[in-house]
Amino acid sequence: MNLLKVWTAIGMLVVASSTGDILLSAAMKRIGDLDAIRAEHGFLAVIRRVGSNRLFLIALGCLIFSFFCLLTALSWGDASLVAPASASLTFICSAVMAKFILHENVDRRRWLAAALVCIGVALLAKSN
């Protein structure tokens, strides 16, 4: 049962973190070049522009939630499982979401890296 709890927390962490990353990328593309905004209107304008963007705030909420999922997973499981599994699965999930939601070009090399990460996570999961 404890291992199921750990993997549930890792799964929630992965989904929340990847969703936060994708939403943050989309928000920053909508906001535009922060250097240009700062140069033209000043640093407070950058803070206002970012802080008033709804997509950014939702992304921030997802990333905060993923952090608490990480804390929960670490309180239930070994860091030697939780840290690499969550980081690698987040990499895979983010690549898939970037491809299909943001329509980014994910080349063959990144898919190969994701496949190797899957193999590594499977080996890690079997050792525990």
C-alpha positions in Angstrom: 0.0 0.0 0.0 2.8 2.4 0.8 4.4 2.0 -2.6 1.0 2.7 -4.2 0.8 6.0 -2.2 4.3 7.0 -3.3 3.6 6.3 -7.0 0.2 8.2 -6.7 2.0 11.2 -5.3 4.7 10.9 -8.0 2.0 10.7 -10.7 0.2 13.8 -9.3 3.5 15.6 -9.1 4.3 14.7 -12.8 0.9 15.9 -14.1 0.9 19.1 -12.1 4.5 20.0 -12.9 4.2 19.3 -16.6 0.9 21.2 -16.8 2.5 24.1 -15.0 5.5 24.1 -17.3 3.3 24.0 -20.4 1.0 26.7 -19.2 3.9 28.8 -18.1 5.5 28.5 -21.6 2.2 29.5 -23.2 1.8 32.4 -20.8 5.3 33.7 -21.4 4.8 33.5 -25.2 1.6 35.6 -24.8 3.3 38.1 -22.5 6.2 38.6 -24.9 9.8 39.6 -24.5 10.4 40.7 -20.9 13.6 42.6 -21.8 11.7 44.7 -24.3 8.9 45.4 -21.9 11.4 46.3 -19.2 13.4 48.6 -21.5 10.3 50.4 -22.7 8.2 50.6 -19.6 10.4 49.6 -16.6 10.7 46.7 -14.2 7.3 47.4 -12.5 5.6 47.0 -15.9 7.1 43.6 -16.2 5.8 42.6 -12.8 2.4 44.0 -13.6 2.3 42.2 -17.0 3.3 38.9 -15.6 1.3 39.1 -12.4 -1.9 40.0 -14.2 -1.7 37.2 -16.7 -4.3 34.5 -15.8 -2.5 31.7 -17.5 0.7 32.5 -15.6 -1.2 32.5 -12.3 -2.8 29.1 -13.1 0.7 27.8 -14.1 2.1 29.1 -10.8 -0.7 27.3 -8.9 0.1 24.0 -10.7 3.8 24.3 -9.9 3.0 25.1 -6.2 0.8 22.0 -6.1 3.5 19.9 -7.7 5.9 21.0 -5.0 3.6 19.9 -2.2 3.1 16.6 -4.1 6.9 16.2 -4.1 7.0 16.9 -0.3 4.3 14.3 0.2 6.0 11.7 -1.9 9.3 12.3 -0.1 7.6 11.9 3.2 6.2 8.5 2.1 9.1 7.1 0.0 12.8 7.0 -0.5 14.5 10.0 -2.1 16.4 7.6 -4.2 13.1 6.6 -5.9 11.1 9.8 -5.7 13.6 12.3 -7.0 14.7 10.5 -10.2 11.3 9.0 -11.0 9.5 12.4 -10.7 12.2 14.3 -12.6 12.4 11.8 -15.5 8.7 11.3 -15.8 8.1 15.0 -15.8 10.6 15.3 -18.7 8.6 12.7 -20.7 5.2 14.2 -19.9 6.4 17.7 -20.7 7.8 16.5 -24.1 4.5 14.9 -25.0 2.4 17.9 -23.9 4.7 20.3 -25.7 4.3 18.3 -28.9 0.5 17.9 -28.8 -0.7 21.0 -26.9 1.9 23.7 -27.8 2.6 22.0 -31.2 6.3 22.3 -30.7 8.8 20.4 -32.8 10.1 17.5 -30.6 12.8 15.9 -32.7 13.8 12.2 -32.9 16.7 12.7 -30.4 14.3 14.0 -27.7 12.0 11.0 -28.3 14.9 8.7 -28.0 15.9 10.4 -24.7 12.4 10.0 -23.4 12.4 6.3 -24.3 15.7 5.8 -22.5 14.3 7.7 -19.5 11.3 5.3 -19.5 13.6 2.3 -19.4 15.5 3.9 -16.5 12.4 4.5 -14.5 11.2 1.0 -15.1 14.6 -0.3 -13.8 14.4 2.0 -10.9 10.8 0.9 -10.0 11.8 -2.8 -10.2 14.6 -2.3 -7.7 12.3 -1.0 -5.0 
